[in-house]
Amino acid sequence: MGSPVKKWILDDHNEGLRTDPYSTDWLFGGPIIERENITITPLFFMEGGWRANHHNLRYDDMGEYINGSDGMQDGPTALIAAMRCFVASKMGDEVTVPEGLL
């Protein structure tokens, strides 16, 4: 069975020229969207914009389902909005990027 990752992306990744393209390649970001129950909808007031919402599946002490949400994030593409939403659900709305990565 072959790899779902495009060969040139895998080559660049192995040579340290790029990180995994979660926000630009559905082969990377798509499984996260499914696993994390992220919904994506178009923003009609923002031409070409998208909104993603992370649905946190939780249960209370009695075992009853609680429909929780870890917030929404917008982006110029569906995948960018979804990956922003994923990061925000794990790290909060504001993330400090190390200077070496800027």
C-alpha positions as CSV (number, residue, x, y, z in Angstrom):
1,M,0.0,0.0,0.0
2,G,1.5,3.4,-1.0
3,S,1.8,6.5,1.0
4,P,-1.0,9.1,0.7
5,V,1.7,11.9,1.0
6,K,2.9,13.4,-2.3
7,K,6.4,12.3,-3.1
8,W,7.9,15.8,-3.4
9,I,6.4,16.8,-0.1
10,L,7.8,13.7,1.6
11,D,11.2,14.4,0.0
12,D,11.2,18.1,1.2
13,H,10.1,17.0,4.7
14,N,12.8,14.3,4.9
15,E,15.4,16.9,3.9
16,G,14.2,19.4,6.5
17,L,13.0,21.9,3.9
18,R,9.3,21.9,5.1
19,T,7.1,20.8,7.9
20,D,3.9,18.8,7.3
21,P,1.5,21.0,5.4
22,Y,-1.5,20.6,7.7
23,S,-3.1,23.8,6.6
24,T,-2.6,23.4,2.9
25,D,-2.9,19.7,2.1
26,W,-6.1,17.8,2.9
27,L,-4.1,14.5,3.2
28,F,-2.6,15.9,6.4
29,G,-5.4,18.2,7.8
30,G,-8.4,16.1,6.7
31,P,-7.8,13.3,9.3
32,I,-7.5,15.9,12.1
33,I,-10.8,17.5,11.1
34,E,-12.6,14.1,11.2
35,R,-10.9,12.9,14.4
36,E,-11.5,16.2,16.3
37,N,-15.1,16.7,15.2
38,I,-14.4,20.1,13.5
39,T,-17.1,21.6,11.4
40,I,-16.4,24.0,8.6
41,T,-18.9,26.4,7.1
42,P,-18.5,29.2,4.5
43,L,-18.8,32.8,5.7
44,F,-21.1,34.6,3.3
45,F,-20.3,38.0,4.7
46,M,-16.6,37.4,4.0
47,E,-16.0,36.5,0.4
48,G,-14.0,33.3,0.3
49,G,-13.8,33.1,4.1
50,W,-14.5,30.0,6.2
51,R,-15.3,29.4,9.8
52,A,-14.4,26.3,11.8
53,N,-15.8,25.1,15.1
54,H,-14.3,22.4,17.3
55,H,-17.0,20.3,18.9
56,N,-15.8,18.9,22.2
57,L,-17.6,15.6,22.9
58,R,-17.9,15.5,26.7
59,Y,-20.0,13.7,29.3
60,D,-21.0,14.9,32.7
61,D,-20.6,13.0,36.0
62,M,-23.9,11.1,35.3
63,G,-22.7,10.0,31.9
64,E,-25.0,12.4,30.0
65,Y,-23.6,14.0,26.8
66,I,-22.7,17.6,27.0
67,N,-22.5,19.5,23.6
68,G,-19.4,21.5,24.2
69,S,-17.5,23.7,21.9
70,D,-13.9,25.0,22.1
71,G,-14.6,28.1,20.1
72,M,-14.5,29.2,16.5
73,Q,-11.7,30.3,14.1
74,D,-11.9,32.0,10.7
75,G,-9.6,31.7,7.8
76,P,-9.3,32.4,4.0
77,T,-9.6,28.6,3.3
78,A,-11.6,25.9,4.9
79,L,-8.4,24.0,5.8
80,I,-6.7,27.1,7.3
81,A,-9.8,27.8,9.4
82,A,-9.9,24.2,10.6
83,M,-6.2,24.1,11.6
84,R,-6.5,27.4,13.4
85,C,-9.5,26.0,15.3
86,F,-7.6,22.8,16.1
87,V,-4.6,24.7,17.5
88,A,-6.8,27.0,19.5
89,S,-8.7,24.1,21.0
90,K,-5.4,22.6,22.2
91,M,-3.4,25.8,23.1
92,G,-5.9,28.6,23.5
93,D,-6.7,31.6,21.3
94,E,-3.3,33.2,21.6
95,V,-0.1,31.3,20.9
96,T,3.5,32.5,21.3
97,V,5.6,31.5,18.4
98,P,9.3,31.0,19.2
99,E,11.5,33.7,17.5
100,G,13.4,31.0,15.5
101,L,10.2,30.0,13.7
102,L,9.1,33.5,12.6
